[in-house]
Amino acid sequence: MTDTGDNSLTVRDNRTGKEYQIPITDGAIKAAELGQIKVADDAPGLSTYDPGFTNTASCRSSVTYIDGEKGILEYRGYPIEQLAEKSSFLEVAYLLIHGALPTKEQYDTWVHEITHHTFLHENVKTFMQGFRYDAHPMGMLMASVGALSTFYPESNNIADADNRHMQIVRMIAKMPTLGAWAFRHAQGKPYVYPDNELSYTENFLAMLFKMSEPKFDADPRLVKALDVLFILHADHEQNCSTNAVRSVGSSQVDPYSSVAAGIGALYGPLHGGANEAVLRMLRRIGSKENIPSFIEGVKNGNEKLMGFGHRVYKNYDPRAKIIKKACDDVFEVTGVNPLLEIAQELEKIALEDEYFVKRKLYPNVDFYSGLIYEAFQFPPEMFTVLFAIGRTPGWLAQWLELVQDKDQKIARPKQIYTGDRTLDFVPASERWAGSAGITPGIS
Ligand code: ACO
């Protein structure tokens, strides 16, 4: 037994009566330390069972801090409220990637770099045109980001800092172009090339909505609102898609393949899709008079109040507060979405109701975001694409941290095996002997 002082955990294995002292660092023990706890020298060591990583830290990270009880979210130490109000998406992207705010010169170089990598190889356009007319834009985004690795084969040289930087710039720059082209594809409209005279978010809106006008003129209030939405989605520490990026990245594959895995994870309804469900719910409720009976149904366990509750936040999701404010700015331009009134009344009633208070259920980021996206005239399938564009700097900041972290190894969890052992294999010719019409053979 090693003496590790007060900052340790004493474990007594009742199977053997042995005691172990395991060091505690930063409020955690190393899972590998449990491996020394064995019933016999040649027996397997103790491990932990944690499906969904509900209580397992997979990395040390200095990118994003969350305190779910207090409703705090910070990127590199800066509160999300301040970044949403006073920064821009590209500045936040710089902050996430580089770990500190840029000087004027660094910022200008960063914006110049991103702006001048927005174009895609013409062959990307050709293969995007090969998707079915009704292809889901997230499927198109995932496939095309993965395919970018074939256009930049040098991207697998992840040990080279300049090379890593180049791919990071390319991905942040090209994601809106890919997202906009996926959107235009579903509408049967020609793809619009980037306009490098526009800001990042203006350019995205232009590629989405430009028709025959020579210059697309987006309302600055809409540009600001979308930029804020990108900032709010830019990172959220070790969520499902970030974990996918890190897990695939731990094999030392190129960053395009890692981010494609993240897009796949985000595509799933348990992760990126709740805002769409909120819209469906609000439409179903239909009018304020129907809210009390809907709330009763939720309390009786017949359904969920979508856009409420969060695994981490047991307080108002700080992003939801900011989005609620952004709603006002957007609706000033587009006219009020009639569902807003229902959402606000629903929130008011729920926040006073004991069922929700007792369970610490508050609006999350998805409660109001769908209403804004709808006001922009995005179809629901595009909501997750917008999320992916916003999340790209976060995925890449986490990937960068991963590939430079000496503690990291290839992600390879253990399992608890529950299947058969040491069965005797009987060849098909014997197992199937006598079965009519079946001729066993080797193919
Ligand atoms: N409506 C009604 N009751 C709810 C809700 C809800 N939205 N969310 C949780 N509860 C209840 C549960 O029924 C449970 O009640 P019980 O203790 O009586 O059994 C209690 O609150 C605790 O809920 P859990 O499901 O244990 O909480 P968990 O952390 O596992 O789930 C989740 C979090 C998935 C987000 C959940 O709150 C939910 O399904 N919300 C609706 C979907 C949603 O809005 N998802 C978006 C999340 S934000 C994002 O991913 C970007």
Residues whose N, C-alpha, C, O or C-beta is under 5 A from the ligand:
A	BS01	ACO	L270 H271 A274 V298 E303 K304 L305 M306 G307 F308 G309 H310 R311 R359 N364 D366
